[in-house]
Amino acid sequence: HGKLPWRDLFQPAIALATNGFPIGGRLAAALEVSRSSLLADAEATRTYFHPDRTAKVLGTKLAIPAYAATLAAIADQGADAFYTGTIAQAIVEKINVTAHAQTGAAITPGKTTPADLAGYRARKRDPVCTTYRAYWVCGMSPPSSGGLAVAQTLGILENFDLGRLAPVAPGVEGGKPQAQAVHLVSEAERLAYADRNRYVADTDFVPLPGGSHEAMTDKAYLRSRADQISPAASMGTAQPGNLGSLPRGTSAGSTGAGTTHFTIVDPAGNVVSMTSTVESGFGSFHMTGGFILNNQLTDFDVAPTDAEGQPIANRVAPLKRPRSSMAPTLVFRKNADGSRGAFHMGTGSPGGGAIIQYVVKTLVGVLDWNLDAQQATSMVDFGAANSPTTNVGGEHPNVNAANSGGADPLVTGLRALGHTVSVGAQSSGIGTVVRVRAHGAPALQGGADPRREGLVLGDAIAP
C-alpha cells in the first residue's frame, strides 16, 4: 500500500531505539505507578530502571537496543521474523515464565506455543460505514466494538437537532458544552453500549444479528432507540434492543489504559487513522526483544455466561479475538447521489472503554457544532457507558470540579436530569485531522489532545 521499500520503513524507529529519546512526563509517572509489577520482569527492570532499581525519571535518555535489533530483523526478513524463529521463541519463553525476577515468587505461566505464533494470521475486515447527516462515517469492524458503537450513537443522535445545542463560547478549548447536549449524547451512548455488550464479539465465532452490521445500524431501528430517550430525565441503565437474534447474555465490558492513536494524511491525500493497544499501561508487564507483551486476554469477558445462564458473545474461546473499544474513524462527505465522496475528517483516541465517548464527542464537535479540529479535540470529554454514571472531564479548565462539580452549571444541570455525574479526570489522547479550505485552497487542520503529549505536525497541503 505504499511506494517505499519495506526495509526503509523501519529505519527511523531503529535509529530512535538505538540513540534513545528523553522520557516524557506520562512515561515517568507510569514507571513509578507500575514499579512493583515491572520489577517482576528482568528485561523490563534493565530497560526502565537503574541498577539500584529506582525508576528512570523525566528527561532521562531511554535507549532500547534490543528493540532496535527486533526491528532490524523484521526489516531484513519480513513479518515471518516476528512470528517464527528466535523472536517468537523468546516470546513463548517469556509467556511461560514461572518466577518473579527479583523475589522468585511463583508466577502463573501462559500456554502459548511456537505453533500458536506461527499460525497467527492478521485479518482484513470490511469497515462499518454508515451515513450521518451530510456525511459518511467509517469505523473499525468487530471484534472491535468501536465502529459499531460510534455508528449506532450517531444514528440515534441523527434524530435530534444537535446543531442548536453547540457549546457556549467555544474558544481554543472548545467552550462549555450545554447540559441538554451532553444529556442527549450520553443517553444515545447508553443505548449503543447496551447493544455492544449484548451482541458484539469476534464475528468469526459469534455473528452479529442478521449476519452483518446492517441490522444494528438500520435507520428505523435506531429511530426506535432514539424514541426511548426522554429530554427531561436520564434512563440510567439502558436495555439492549430486540434484534431477533439467538439468546445471548449481557457483557460487563472492560477497560484498559495502554492504548495510543494517530491520524495522518499524506501529501497525496492518503489517510490512516490507527489505534493500537497493549491493554493496560504496560500490558502484561512481561518484556522481550525490547517490547512489552500485551494482556489483551482481559478484553474477553471472564464469565462464559451471564446470571441467567445465557452465553456471553465475548466469552473466551481458542483462536477467538477479544472485543475492544478501539474506534479509529474516517469521515467522508456525502455526494449528491448519496454515495461516499471526498475525505473530510479522521479521528480516534486511546482511553479503554471510554474511547467510544471520546470519538463521538469529537465527531459531534466538528460535524454538528462546526468546531475546528483543535476545538473539538480539546473540548470537555463527556459521555456514558451503560450505567447511571455520566462522565464530565474534571481535568478541563472549563469544568469546575471542586466539591464534585457542585458549583458547575453543566454538572448540576445533568444531575437535575437524573444523571449520576463523575468529574474524574479523563485520559483521552484524541488525534484529529479535518480537511478544510483556506484562502480558497484545500488545507488540513489538525488537533492534538492537550491531555496527553500529542502534537500536530504538517508541512504540505493535501490535494
Secondary structure by P-SEA (a helix, b strand, c coil): cccccccccaaaaaaaaaacccccaaaaaaaaaacccccccaaaaaccccccccccccccccccaaaaaaaaaaaacccccccccaaaaaaaaaaacccccccccbbbbbbccaaaaaabbbbbbbccccccccbbbbbbccccaaaaaaaaaaaaacccccccccccccccccccccaaaaaaaaaaaaaaaaaaacccccccccccccccccccccaaaaaaaaaaccccccccbbbbccccccbbbbbcccccccccbbbbbcccbbbbbbbbbcccccccccccccbbbbcccccccccccccccccccccccccbbbbbccccbbbbbbcccccccccccccccccccaaaaaaaaaaaacccccccaaaaaaccccccccccbbbcccccccccccccccccaaaaaaaaacccccccccccbbbbbbbbbcccccbbbbbbbcccbbbbbbccccc
